[in-house]
Amino acid sequence: MTTDFTADDEISSTDEFEAALGRLILAAMENGVDPRGTWEYRTDGADSDVEVMVVELAD
């Protein structure tokens, strides 16, 4: 796996966060990874741990 994102990349607004999240979800779907479900992200004590839920919206 390769990535262009590093921890030094700045996301300083909600719009930038939403754009980055959208790119991640789209890349997952294009590569056969189903992003739906509940995902935990643990920071190993560096910050707060979070849980993210991805739900498919109805048309």
C-alpha positions as CSV (number, residue, x, y, z in Angstrom):
1,M,0.0,0.0,0.0
2,T,1.2,3.5,-0.8
3,T,-0.1,6.8,0.2
4,D,0.6,10.5,-0.4
5,F,-0.8,11.5,3.0
6,T,1.5,12.0,5.9
7,A,0.9,13.2,9.5
8,D,2.6,16.4,8.5
9,D,-0.2,17.2,5.9
10,E,-2.5,19.9,7.3
11,I,-6.2,19.6,7.4
12,S,-7.3,22.9,8.9
13,S,-11.0,23.1,8.0
14,T,-14.1,21.0,7.9
15,D,-14.1,21.3,4.1
16,E,-10.5,19.9,3.8
17,F,-11.4,17.1,6.1
18,E,-14.6,16.2,4.1
19,A,-12.6,16.3,0.9
20,A,-9.9,14.0,2.3
21,L,-12.5,11.6,3.7
22,G,-14.3,11.6,0.3
23,R,-11.0,10.7,-1.5
24,L,-10.4,7.9,1.0
25,I,-13.8,6.4,0.7
26,L,-13.8,6.6,-3.1
27,A,-10.4,5.0,-3.4
28,A,-11.5,2.1,-1.1
29,M,-14.6,1.5,-3.2
30,E,-12.7,1.7,-6.5
31,N,-10.2,-0.9,-5.1
32,G,-12.8,-3.4,-3.9
33,V,-12.7,-2.4,-0.2
34,D,-16.2,-2.0,1.3
35,P,-15.9,1.1,3.6
36,R,-19.3,0.5,5.2
37,G,-19.3,-0.4,8.8
38,T,-17.8,0.8,12.1
39,W,-14.1,1.5,12.2
40,E,-12.0,2.2,15.3
41,Y,-9.0,4.5,15.2
42,R,-6.7,4.2,18.2
43,T,-4.0,6.9,18.6
44,D,-1.8,4.9,21.0
45,G,-2.3,7.5,23.7
46,A,-1.2,10.5,21.5
47,D,-4.8,11.8,21.4
48,S,-8.4,10.7,21.8
49,D,-9.4,7.4,20.2
50,V,-12.4,7.6,17.9
51,E,-15.0,5.4,16.2
52,V,-16.2,6.1,12.7
53,M,-19.4,4.7,11.2
54,V,-19.8,4.6,7.4
55,V,-23.4,4.1,6.3
56,E,-24.7,3.9,2.8
57,L,-27.4,6.6,2.2
58,A,-30.6,5.8,0.4
59,D,-31.3,7.6,-2.8
